[in-house]
Amino acid sequence: MNPFAGKRVELRLFEPQDLDSVRAYLNQPDLAGRRYLPRKFPPDLPLTEKMAADLIEKWGELDRQIHLAVVTRENGAIVGHAGAFWGWDPLCPEVQVVIDPERQRRGLGRETLRLLVDWIFNSLPANSISAEAADWNQAGSDFLLQQGFQPAGRDRRRGIHRGEFYDLIGFDLLRSEWQQTLGHSHGA
């Protein structure tokens, strides 16, 4: 059974032919500053074709991380990306989910995050999973809270958005909370 197959979305590795779809959703102005791309890519500026190709190649590097295309099961369209990375510490990976603004608020992000969280807790020795949202991204914070994540700290003045400093809010979900609140009975 594919752990990355849900009812409405499936997560898979990116492929070179995904270039146009990736570039199209990532260049939507509503995602500026919240695309969750590696640091070498601009947070706000549109991605060129070369940048998008470099991004897909970077996402293909699977050393202590995984980056997956979010694809609808209905028609195979790429509607976003999801990732997890754990660097030196598989006990506390960080997750990211980005859905095309034209496809948001339809449950696709919720299902994507659930698939990713379930895979992490079933495959890694993780005790918790962390996520972040800028303080100006209230929708992102609300989304994480709705999925059972709890506030876990704040990095003050972490960056600048639209000429103003912003704080980065940390969230986490403990394995025990995942087991209890989400109705899972997997071993600890």
C-alpha positions, 0 to 999 in steps of 0.5 A: 500500500502506498503511504502517500496515497489519499482519497483526493491527493497522492504525493510523489517525487518530482519529475522533470516534466513537472517544470511548467506546473511547478512554475505556474503555481509557485509564481502566483502572487498570493504565495509570495513569501510563503512558498517554503523554498530552499534559501537560494531561491527568492521568497517573493520574486517570480521563478524563471524556467531555469530556477524552477528546473534547479528547484526540481533538481534540488527537491530530488536530493533525498539525503535526510529530507523528502520533497513531494509533488501534491497531485490530485487523484482526479486528474493528475494535476500538480496542485502543490508540494510537501516536504519533510527534512530532519537534518542531523535529527530524525527525532524532530523533522520539520514539515511544509505544505504549499497548495496552489492558491486557486486550490486552497480551502478544499481539504487538499492541504489537510489531506496532504499534511495528514499523509506526511505526518502519518508517514513520518510517525510510521517510518521515522523515530520522530518524537515530534514534528515541527512547522513554521508560519510567519506572523503575518500568515494567519491562514498558515497558523490557523491551518496548523492549529486546525491540524493539531499542531501547537504553538511552540515558540517564536523567533522574533524579527526573523525577516522582512515582509513588505518592508516590516520585520516579522516573527516566525512562529514555531508549531509542533505535534508530539507523537503522543498527541498524534496518537491521541487526538487523531485516533491513531493506535500506532506504537510509540 
